[in-house]
Amino acid sequence: MLDTTLSYKIKFKDQFNETELAKGLYIAIIHATRIPPHIGLVADGNYCSLSVKGQDINTPVSALVKNSIIRKIPTIFVKIKPHPTFSSTYLREHFITNVQLFPRVDIGVATCLSPIVMFFEEVYSIPMKEVNYLYELLPALDSNGLIESASGLFIDNINYRLPEYTNTEIDKGIKEVREEFNFSTKKTRS
C-alpha cells in the first residue's frame, strides 16, 4: 500500500509524441490535476474507458489528444511495457471486455479504475485487491516493472505528483458530472 504522506511521482522520460500512441499500451490520465482524475487505456491508437456517460470503446486517440490540446486539459500517457505473450490487439479486446462488464461509472458500483484493475489482475497477474485509487495503481505497476515511460500535455513534468483523494471525493466528482450532463442515477445506457 502507498504511504499517503508522499504522493507518487511519475518519472517523465519522453517528450510528448502523438505518433508513439499508435503502437503499444498506455494508461491515459485525463484531467491529471483534478481530484479525481479520469483514466482509461490506449492500445494501438485506440482509447477505451468507463465514464459517467457510459462505455467509451475504440475512440481514436487522436480525438482524445485533439480535445486535450483545444481545451488545454492536463493529460498524461503512461507507457506500459509490452506483454511477453499477448499482442496489443489482444490486450485491447480483453480490456474492452472488462469495460463492458459495467454500464457506466456510478456511485457504489464502478469507477473508471474498476475495469483497469481487473485488466491488470487478469492479464498481468498483479494482485490488485488493495488498489482502490490511481495513486495506488501506478506504484503497483511500477514495482512490478511494468512502467516503461511517461509523457504528457499541459503538465509540469518536473514537479507533478499524482493527486490523492478519497471515495468521498470520487462520489462527489461523479455527482458533479451527472449534474453537469443531466444524468439521472436511474438512467442506464443501452
C-alpha positions as CSV (number, residue, x, y, z in Angstrom):
1,M,0.0,0.0,0.0
2,L,1.2,3.5,-0.8
3,D,2.4,5.7,2.0
4,T,0.0,8.6,1.7
5,T,2.4,11.1,3.2
6,L,4.3,11.1,0.0
7,S,2.3,11.0,-3.3
8,Y,3.6,9.0,-6.2
9,K,5.8,11.0,-8.6
10,I,5.6,10.0,-12.2
11,K,9.0,9.8,-13.9
12,F,8.6,11.7,-17.2
13,K,11.2,10.4,-19.7
14,D,9.7,11.3,-23.0
15,Q,8.6,14.5,-24.8
16,F,5.0,14.0,-25.9
17,N,4.8,12.5,-29.4
18,E,1.3,11.6,-30.5
19,T,2.6,9.2,-33.2
20,E,4.0,6.9,-30.5
21,L,0.5,6.3,-29.2
22,A,-0.3,4.3,-32.4
23,K,1.5,1.3,-31.0
24,G,1.7,-0.2,-27.6
25,L,-0.3,0.0,-24.4
26,Y,-0.8,3.2,-22.3
27,I,-2.7,4.3,-19.3
28,A,-4.2,7.7,-20.2
29,I,-4.7,10.1,-17.2
30,I,-7.1,12.9,-18.3
31,H,-7.6,16.0,-16.1
32,A,-4.5,14.8,-14.4
33,T,-4.5,17.7,-11.9
34,R,-8.2,17.3,-11.0
35,I,-9.4,15.3,-8.0
36,P,-10.2,12.6,-9.0
37,P,-8.5,12.4,-12.5
38,H,-10.1,10.2,-15.2
39,I,-8.3,7.2,-16.6
40,G,-8.6,4.9,-19.5
41,L,-6.4,2.7,-21.7
42,V,-4.9,3.3,-25.1
43,A,-3.9,0.3,-27.1
44,D,-2.5,0.6,-30.6
45,G,-4.0,4.1,-31.0
46,N,-7.5,3.3,-29.7
47,Y,-8.8,4.8,-26.4
48,C,-11.2,2.9,-24.2
49,S,-12.6,3.8,-20.8
50,L,-15.6,3.7,-18.5
51,S,-17.2,7.0,-17.6
52,V,-20.4,8.5,-16.1
53,K,-21.6,8.8,-19.7
54,G,-21.0,5.0,-20.3
55,Q,-18.6,2.9,-22.2
56,D,-16.1,4.7,-24.4
57,I,-14.7,2.0,-26.8
58,N,-12.2,2.3,-29.6
59,T,-12.1,6.1,-29.8
60,P,-9.1,7.1,-31.9
61,V,-6.5,8.5,-29.6
62,S,-6.1,11.4,-32.0
63,A,-9.6,12.7,-30.9
64,L,-8.5,12.5,-27.2
65,V,-5.3,14.4,-27.9
66,K,-7.1,17.0,-30.1
67,N,-9.6,17.6,-27.3
68,S,-6.8,17.8,-24.7
69,I,-5.0,20.4,-26.8
70,I,-8.0,22.5,-27.7
71,R,-9.2,22.6,-24.1
72,K,-5.7,22.6,-22.5
73,I,-6.5,19.6,-20.4
74,P,-3.6,18.2,-18.4
75,T,-3.2,14.7,-19.8
76,I,-0.6,12.0,-19.1
77,F,0.2,8.9,-21.1
78,V,2.0,6.2,-19.1
79,K,3.5,3.6,-21.4
80,I,3.2,0.0,-20.2
81,K,6.0,-2.4,-21.2
82,P,5.0,-4.9,-23.9
83,H,3.3,-8.1,-22.6
84,P,5.6,-11.1,-23.0
85,T,2.9,-13.2,-24.6
86,F,-0.1,-11.1,-25.7
87,S,-0.4,-8.6,-28.6
88,S,-1.7,-5.1,-28.1
89,T,-4.7,-6.1,-30.1
90,Y,-5.5,-8.9,-27.7
91,L,-4.9,-6.6,-24.7
92,R,-7.3,-4.0,-26.2
93,E,-10.0,-6.6,-26.8
94,H,-9.5,-8.0,-23.3
95,F,-9.8,-4.5,-21.8
96,I,-13.0,-3.8,-23.8
97,T,-14.5,-7.0,-22.3
98,N,-13.7,-5.6,-18.8
99,V,-15.3,-2.2,-19.7
100,Q,-18.4,-3.9,-21.0
101,L,-19.0,-5.6,-17.6
102,F,-20.2,-2.2,-16.3
103,P,-22.8,0.0,-17.9
104,R,-21.2,3.2,-16.6
105,V,-19.4,4.8,-13.7
106,D,-21.8,5.0,-10.8
107,I,-21.6,5.5,-7.0
108,G,-21.1,2.2,-5.2
109,V,-20.9,0.3,-8.5
110,A,-17.8,1.2,-10.5
111,T,-15.3,3.9,-11.2
112,C,-13.1,4.4,-14.2
113,L,-10.4,2.4,-12.3
114,S,-12.6,-0.7,-12.0
115,P,-12.0,-2.2,-15.4
116,I,-8.4,-1.2,-15.3
117,V,-7.7,-3.0,-12.0
118,M,-9.5,-6.1,-13.4
119,F,-7.4,-5.9,-16.6
120,F,-4.0,-5.8,-14.8
121,E,-5.0,-8.5,-12.3
122,E,-6.3,-10.9,-15.1
123,V,-3.7,-10.2,-17.8
124,Y,-0.6,-9.4,-15.9
125,S,-1.4,-11.4,-12.7
126,I,-0.7,-8.5,-10.4
127,P,-2.6,-8.6,-7.1
128,M,-4.9,-5.6,-7.2
129,K,-7.0,-6.3,-4.1
130,E,-5.5,-3.3,-2.2
131,V,-5.6,-1.0,-5.2
132,N,-8.5,1.5,-5.0
133,Y,-7.1,4.6,-6.5
134,L,-4.8,5.7,-9.4
135,Y,-2.2,6.8,-6.9
136,E,-2.1,3.1,-5.7
137,L,-2.2,1.6,-9.2
138,L,0.8,3.3,-10.7
139,P,3.2,2.4,-7.8
140,A,1.9,-1.2,-8.0
141,L,2.6,-1.3,-11.7
142,D,6.0,0.4,-11.3
143,S,7.1,-2.0,-8.5
144,N,6.3,-4.9,-10.9
145,G,8.5,-3.3,-13.6
146,L,5.6,-2.6,-16.0
147,I,6.0,1.2,-16.5
148,E,8.3,2.0,-19.4
149,S,7.9,5.8,-19.7
150,A,5.5,8.7,-19.4
151,S,4.8,11.8,-21.3
152,G,2.1,14.5,-21.1
153,L,0.4,17.6,-22.3
154,F,-0.1,20.7,-20.1
155,I,1.8,19.1,-17.2
156,D,4.7,20.3,-15.1
157,N,7.0,17.3,-15.9
158,I,9.4,18.2,-13.0
159,N,7.0,18.8,-10.1
160,Y,3.9,16.9,-10.9
161,R,2.7,14.3,-8.4
162,L,-0.5,12.3,-8.6
163,P,-3.3,13.8,-6.6
164,E,-4.5,11.8,-3.7
165,Y,-8.2,11.6,-3.0
166,T,-10.8,9.6,-1.1
167,N,-14.0,7.7,-2.0
168,T,-16.0,10.7,-0.8
169,E,-14.2,12.9,-3.4
170,I,-14.8,10.3,-6.1
171,D,-18.5,10.2,-5.3
172,K,-18.7,14.0,-5.3
173,G,-17.0,14.0,-8.7
174,I,-19.5,11.5,-10.1
175,K,-22.4,13.6,-8.8
176,E,-21.0,16.8,-10.3
177,V,-20.6,15.2,-13.7
178,R,-24.1,13.7,-13.5
179,E,-25.5,17.1,-12.7
180,E,-23.4,18.8,-15.4
181,F,-24.8,16.4,-18.1
182,N,-28.2,16.0,-16.5
183,F,-27.8,12.3,-15.9
184,S,-30.3,10.6,-13.6
185,T,-28.9,8.0,-11.3
186,K,-31.7,5.7,-12.5
187,K,-31.0,6.1,-16.2
188,T,-28.9,3.5,-17.9
189,R,-27.2,3.5,-21.3
190,S,-28.0,0.8,-23.8
